[in-house]
């Protein structure tokens, strides 16, 4: 069963542009179990649909932090 979690960008490093959005999408798609990634410079949100048996929200958050974005998991649907 898939799950979707939103990760609001809360730090001083925002998502600036379409290039930043693409960089986030490409990095997160490399994680096992990630199905879709939506990153928005407009809303400063990253929405990720994934298989919880393969990857955790904490692992996704850690990858975003490696990219320089401070985020917090918020809400989920399954």
Phi and psi in degrees as a GROMACS rama.xvg file:
@    title "Ramachandran Plot"
@    xaxis  label "Phi"
@    yaxis  label "Psi"
@TYPE xy
-83.2869  160.098  UNK-2
-136.2  145.645  UNK-3
-119.706  130.469  UNK-4
-128.083  136.701  UNK-5
-93.9705  138.61  UNK-6
-121.153  96.09  UNK-7
-68.4201  136.512  UNK-8
-80.9424  119.548  UNK-9
-116.48  -7.33092  UNK-10
-87.6804  -170.184  UNK-11
-80.4594  -14.5312  UNK-12
-95.555  101.99  UNK-13
-84.8665  167.645  UNK-14
-77.8706  115.129  UNK-15
-85.7439  -40.0501  UNK-16
-156.34  -177.275  UNK-17
-62.8682  -31.8517  UNK-18
-65.1187  -41.0266  UNK-19
-63.0613  -43.3863  UNK-20
-58.6504  -45.577  UNK-21
-65.4303  -40.2685  UNK-22
-60.6772  -43.0241  UNK-23
-64.4888  -48.0905  UNK-24
-57.3292  -47.8239  UNK-25
-63.3678  -41.9966  UNK-26
-66.0416  -43.8302  UNK-27
-74.1346  -30.6578  UNK-28
-65.2625  -19.4646  UNK-29
-74.7596  -17.4118  UNK-30
-74.3643  136.988  UNK-31
-63.7947  138.077  UNK-32
89.4199  -7.76193  UNK-33
-81.779  125.581  UNK-34
-96.113  -54.7644  UNK-35
-136.071  150.804  UNK-36
-135.377  127.544  UNK-37
-120.909  116.141  UNK-38
-116.377  135.421  UNK-39
-131.401  119.79  UNK-40
-69.1808  -31.7979  UNK-41
-64.7612  -48.947  UNK-42
-95.5248  -9.17956  UNK-43
56.3613  44.3457  UNK-44
-127.685  146.946  UNK-45
-124.15  118.062  UNK-46
-106.434  127.939  UNK-47
-127.492  128.348  UNK-48
-105.281  127.379  UNK-49
-150.973  169.358  UNK-50
-95.1043  111.31  UNK-51
-59.691  -23.9301  UNK-52
-71.8623  -16.976  UNK-53
-109.5  -29.1943  UNK-54
-149.761  145.448  UNK-55
-105.148  159.862  UNK-56
-57.47  -32.9839  UNK-57
-65.6166  -37.8715  UNK-58
-67.6389  -38.1152  UNK-59
-66.3979  -44.5599  UNK-60
-59.547  -42.5491  UNK-61
-61.5967  -39.7872  UNK-62
-65.7826  -41.7948  UNK-63
-62.3457  -38.828  UNK-64
-67.8662  -33.139  UNK-65
-61.2244  -32.3532  UNK-66
-80.2324  -8.91056  UNK-67
103.134  10.5845  UNK-68
-107.868  126.248  UNK-69
-89.0586  123.851  UNK-70
-136.484  167.083  UNK-71
-137.792  130.82  UNK-72
-62.6014  139.339  UNK-73
-144.948  124.123  UNK-74
64.8333  159.534  UNK-75
-162.18  152.66  UNK-76
-133.476  155.796  UNK-77
